[in-house]
């Protein structure tokens, strides 16, 4: 009985170590910026970009690679700098290298700080696309910034994700085993039958 208790405590310690390493793996250091969906519109002025394909991949967020084509796609831009809320900004999406226009949003001010480009049919084919974000100042030159993304190819479930799902399922069953007497009795009965 003492061995089982030590085993349970050891599993809890390993579980704690696993989660602490996982939570800090993306960079817990102060000043470390790991946001891959953020890009510089002007020097030291940033905009955040997130893509969604709500029909085909309802619970997923994307950045530089969209899995589907010919499916509703939403490109959402959040101004991280208040100054852009008072500036006129134009958005365009083109297929590269041809430069064929896929979507265009005329120049406008977006006081809310969030711009949602809704492409009802998404992008027409797999390949590289370019998002043009053009600042149209009241005076002076237009500033055109670009961000590329790839479309098509689908989303592969990595082996790490599968292992993580299996781990969580086993951890949930173990917690159920420890906390529910009826479930524990059933499992113990099965183990006794297997041993015979």
C-alpha positions as a Markdown table, in Angstrom:
| # | Residue | x | y | z |
|---|---|---|---|---|
| 1 | Unk | 0.0 | 0.0 | 0.0 |
| 2 | Unk | 2.9 | 2.3 | 0.8 |
| 3 | Unk | 4.3 | 1.8 | -2.7 |
| 4 | Unk | 1.0 | 2.8 | -4.3 |
| 5 | Unk | 1.0 | 6.0 | -2.2 |
| 6 | Unk | 4.6 | 6.9 | -3.3 |
| 7 | Unk | 3.7 | 6.2 | -6.9 |
| 8 | Unk | 0.7 | 8.5 | -6.7 |
| 9 | Unk | 2.8 | 11.3 | -5.2 |
| 10 | Unk | 5.5 | 10.8 | -7.9 |
| 11 | Unk | 2.9 | 11.1 | -10.6 |
| 12 | Unk | 1.6 | 14.3 | -9.2 |
| 13 | Unk | 5.1 | 15.8 | -9.0 |
| 14 | Unk | 5.8 | 14.8 | -12.6 |
| 15 | Unk | 2.5 | 16.3 | -13.7 |
| 16 | Unk | 3.4 | 19.6 | -11.9 |
| 17 | Unk | 6.8 | 19.6 | -13.6 |
| 18 | Unk | 5.2 | 18.9 | -17.0 |
| 19 | Unk | 2.8 | 21.8 | -16.8 |
| 20 | Unk | 5.3 | 24.3 | -15.4 |
| 21 | Unk | 7.6 | 23.6 | -18.4 |
| 22 | Unk | 4.8 | 23.7 | -20.9 |
| 23 | Unk | 3.4 | 27.0 | -19.6 |
| 24 | Unk | 6.8 | 28.8 | -19.9 |
| 25 | Unk | 7.9 | 27.2 | -23.1 |
| 26 | Unk | 6.8 | 30.1 | -25.2 |
| 27 | Unk | 8.9 | 32.6 | -23.3 |
| 28 | Unk | 8.3 | 33.7 | -19.8 |
| 29 | Unk | 11.1 | 36.2 | -19.7 |
| 30 | Unk | 10.3 | 39.8 | -19.3 |
| 31 | Unk | 10.5 | 41.8 | -22.5 |
| 32 | Unk | 10.4 | 38.7 | -24.7 |
| 33 | Unk | 7.9 | 39.1 | -27.5 |
| 34 | Unk | 6.9 | 35.9 | -29.2 |
| 35 | Unk | 3.8 | 37.1 | -31.0 |
| 36 | Unk | 4.2 | 35.8 | -34.5 |
| 37 | Unk | 1.0 | 37.5 | -35.7 |
| 38 | Unk | 2.2 | 41.0 | -35.1 |
| 39 | Unk | 4.0 | 43.1 | -37.6 |
| 40 | Unk | 5.5 | 46.6 | -37.8 |
| 41 | Unk | 3.4 | 49.0 | -39.8 |
| 42 | Unk | 5.9 | 51.8 | -39.2 |
| 43 | Unk | 9.0 | 51.8 | -37.1 |
| 44 | Unk | 8.0 | 51.0 | -33.5 |
| 45 | Unk | 4.3 | 51.0 | -34.4 |
| 46 | Unk | 2.6 | 47.6 | -34.5 |
| 47 | Unk | -0.6 | 46.0 | -35.8 |
| 48 | Unk | -1.8 | 42.5 | -34.7 |
| 49 | Unk | -3.3 | 40.1 | -37.3 |
| 50 | Unk | -5.4 | 37.0 | -36.8 |
| 51 | Unk | -7.1 | 34.9 | -39.4 |
| 52 | Unk | -10.2 | 32.7 | -39.0 |
| 53 | Unk | -11.9 | 30.2 | -41.2 |
| 54 | Unk | -15.1 | 29.8 | -39.2 |
| 55 | Unk | -16.9 | 27.3 | -41.5 |
| 56 | Unk | -14.1 | 24.8 | -42.1 |
| 57 | Unk | -12.1 | 25.3 | -38.8 |
| 58 | Unk | -14.5 | 26.9 | -36.3 |
| 59 | Unk | -12.4 | 26.9 | -33.2 |
| 60 | Unk | -9.0 | 27.7 | -34.8 |
| 61 | Unk | -6.9 | 30.9 | -35.1 |
| 62 | Unk | -4.3 | 31.3 | -37.9 |
| 63 | Unk | -1.6 | 33.6 | -38.8 |
| 64 | Unk | 0.9 | 33.0 | -41.6 |
| 65 | Unk | -0.7 | 29.8 | -42.9 |
| 66 | Unk | -4.4 | 29.3 | -43.7 |
| 67 | Unk | -5.4 | 25.7 | -44.1 |
| 68 | Unk | -8.4 | 26.1 | -46.4 |
| 69 | Unk | -9.3 | 27.6 | -49.7 |
| 70 | Unk | -12.8 | 28.5 | -51.1 |
| 71 | Unk | -14.1 | 28.8 | -47.5 |
| 72 | Unk | -15.2 | 31.9 | -45.6 |
| 73 | Unk | -12.1 | 33.7 | -44.3 |
| 74 | Unk | -11.9 | 36.5 | -41.8 |
| 75 | Unk | -8.8 | 38.6 | -41.5 |
| 76 | Unk | -8.9 | 40.6 | -38.3 |
| 77 | Unk | -6.5 | 43.5 | -37.6 |
| 78 | Unk | -6.1 | 45.1 | -34.2 |
| 79 | Unk | -4.3 | 48.4 | -34.0 |
| 80 | Unk | -1.9 | 48.2 | -31.1 |
| 81 | Unk | -1.2 | 51.9 | -31.5 |
| 82 | Unk | -3.9 | 54.4 | -30.8 |
| 83 | Unk | -2.6 | 56.7 | -33.6 |
| 84 | Unk | -4.0 | 54.5 | -36.3 |
| 85 | Unk | -7.6 | 55.0 | -35.1 |
| 86 | Unk | -7.5 | 58.6 | -36.5 |
| 87 | Unk | -5.7 | 57.7 | -39.7 |
| 88 | Unk | -7.3 | 56.6 | -43.0 |
| 89 | Unk | -6.2 | 53.0 | -43.8 |
| 90 | Unk | -6.8 | 50.9 | -46.9 |
| 91 | Unk | -6.7 | 47.1 | -47.1 |
| 92 | Unk | -6.1 | 44.9 | -50.1 |
| 93 | Unk | -5.4 | 41.1 | -50.5 |
| 94 | Unk | -3.6 | 39.9 | -53.6 |
| 95 | Unk | -2.6 | 36.5 | -55.0 |
| 96 | Unk | 1.2 | 36.4 | -55.6 |
| 97 | Unk | 3.3 | 36.5 | -57.7 |
| 98 | Unk | 0.6 | 37.6 | -60.2 |
| 99 | Unk | -0.7 | 40.4 | -58.1 |
| 100 | Unk | -4.3 | 39.5 | -58.8 |
| 101 | Unk | -6.7 | 41.3 | -56.4 |
| 102 | Unk | -8.7 | 39.0 | -54.2 |
| 103 | Unk | -10.2 | 41.6 | -51.8 |
| 104 | Unk | -10.2 | 45.3 | -51.3 |
| 105 | Unk | -11.5 | 47.6 | -48.5 |
| 106 | Unk | -11.4 | 51.3 | -49.5 |
| 107 | Unk | -9.6 | 53.8 | -47.3 |
| 108 | Unk | -11.5 | 54.6 | -44.1 |
| 109 | Unk | -10.9 | 55.5 | -40.5 |
| 110 | Unk | -11.5 | 52.7 | -38.1 |
| 111 | Unk | -12.1 | 54.4 | -34.8 |
| 112 | Unk | -12.8 | 51.1 | -32.9 |
| 113 | Unk | -9.2 | 50.0 | -33.6 |
| 114 | Unk | -10.3 | 46.7 | -35.1 |
| 115 | Unk | -10.8 | 46.0 | -38.8 |
| 116 | Unk | -12.4 | 42.8 | -39.9 |
| 117 | Unk | -11.9 | 41.8 | -43.6 |
| 118 | Unk | -14.6 | 39.3 | -44.4 |
| 119 | Unk | -13.9 | 37.2 | -47.5 |
| 120 | Unk | -17.1 | 35.2 | -48.0 |
| 121 | Unk | -15.5 | 32.8 | -50.4 |
| 122 | Unk | -12.0 | 32.9 | -48.9 |
| 123 | Unk | -9.1 | 32.7 | -51.3 |
| 124 | Unk | -9.6 | 30.9 | -54.6 |
| 125 | Unk | -6.6 | 28.7 | -54.7 |
| 126 | Unk | -3.6 | 27.4 | -52.7 |
| 127 | Unk | -0.5 | 29.5 | -52.8 |
| 128 | Unk | 1.0 | 32.7 | -51.5 |
| 129 | Unk | -1.0 | 35.9 | -50.8 |
| 130 | Unk | 0.0 | 39.4 | -49.8 |
| 131 | Unk | -2.0 | 41.7 | -47.5 |
| 132 | Unk | -1.4 | 45.4 | -48.4 |
| 133 | Unk | -2.1 | 47.8 | -45.6 |
| 134 | Unk | -1.8 | 51.4 | -46.9 |
| 135 | Unk | -1.8 | 54.4 | -44.6 |
| 136 | Unk | -3.4 | 57.3 | -46.4 |
| 137 | Unk | -2.4 | 60.5 | -44.5 |
| 138 | Unk | -4.2 | 63.8 | -44.9 |
| 139 | Unk | -0.8 | 65.2 | -46.1 |
| 140 | Unk | 2.4 | 63.6 | -47.3 |
| 141 | Unk | 3.1 | 60.2 | -48.9 |
| 142 | Unk | 1.1 | 57.0 | -48.6 |
| 143 | Unk | 2.8 | 54.2 | -46.7 |
| 144 | Unk | 2.3 | 50.7 | -47.9 |
| 145 | Unk | 3.1 | 47.8 | -45.6 |
| 146 | Unk | 2.9 | 44.2 | -46.6 |
| 147 | Unk | 2.3 | 40.9 | -44.8 |
| 148 | Unk | 2.3 | 37.6 | -46.6 |
| 149 | Unk | 0.4 | 34.3 | -45.8 |
| 150 | Unk | 0.0 | 31.0 | -47.5 |
| 151 | Unk | -3.3 | 29.3 | -48.1 |
| 152 | Unk | -4.2 | 25.6 | -48.7 |
| 153 | Unk | -2.6 | 22.4 | -47.5 |
| 154 | Unk | -5.0 | 21.8 | -44.6 |
| 155 | Unk | -4.1 | 21.5 | -40.9 |
| 156 | Unk | -2.1 | 18.5 | -39.7 |
| 157 | Unk | -2.5 | 17.4 | -36.1 |
| 158 | Unk | 1.0 | 17.1 | -34.7 |
| 159 | Unk | 2.1 | 14.1 | -32.8 |
| 160 | Unk | 2.7 | 16.4 | -29.8 |
| 161 | Unk | -0.9 | 17.4 | -29.8 |
| 162 | Unk | -2.1 | 13.8 | -30.0 |
| 163 | Unk | 0.1 | 12.9 | -27.1 |
| 164 | Unk | -1.1 | 15.9 | -25.1 |
| 165 | Unk | -4.8 | 14.9 | -25.7 |
| 166 | Unk | -4.0 | 11.3 | -24.6 |
| 167 | Unk | -2.2 | 12.6 | -21.5 |
| 168 | Unk | -5.2 | 14.8 | -20.5 |
| 169 | Unk | -7.6 | 11.9 | -21.0 |
| 170 | Unk | -5.5 | 9.6 | -18.8 |
| 171 | Unk | -5.1 | 12.3 | -16.2 |
| 172 | Unk | -8.9 | 12.9 | -16.2 |
| 173 | Unk | -9.5 | 9.2 | -15.8 |
| 174 | Unk | -7.0 | 9.0 | -12.9 |
| 175 | Unk | -8.7 | 11.9 | -11.1 |
| 176 | Unk | -12.0 | 10.2 | -11.6 |
| 177 | Unk | -10.5 | 7.0 | -10.2 |
| 178 | Unk | -9.3 | 8.7 | -7.1 |
| 179 | Unk | -12.4 | 10.8 | -6.5 |
| 180 | Unk | -15.3 | 8.5 | -7.3 |
| 181 | Unk | -15.7 | 5.3 | -5.3 |
| 182 | Unk | -18.0 | 3.5 | -7.7 |
| 183 | Unk | -15.7 | 4.1 | -10.7 |
| 184 | Unk | -12.7 | 3.0 | -8.6 |
| 185 | Unk | -14.5 | -0.3 | -7.6 |
| 186 | Unk | -15.3 | -1.0 | -11.3 |
| 187 | Unk | -11.7 | -0.4 | -12.4 |
| 188 | Unk | -10.4 | -2.6 | -9.5 |
| 189 | Unk | -12.8 | -5.4 | -10.5 |
| 190 | Unk | -11.5 | -5.2 | -14.1 |
| 191 | Unk | -7.9 | -5.3 | -12.9 |
| 192 | Unk | -8.6 | -8.4 | -10.8 |
| 193 | Unk | -10.3 | -10.1 | -13.7 |
| 194 | Unk | -7.3 | -9.3 | -16.0 |
| 195 | Unk | -4.8 | -10.6 | -13.5 |
| 196 | Unk | -6.6 | -14.0 | -13.3 |
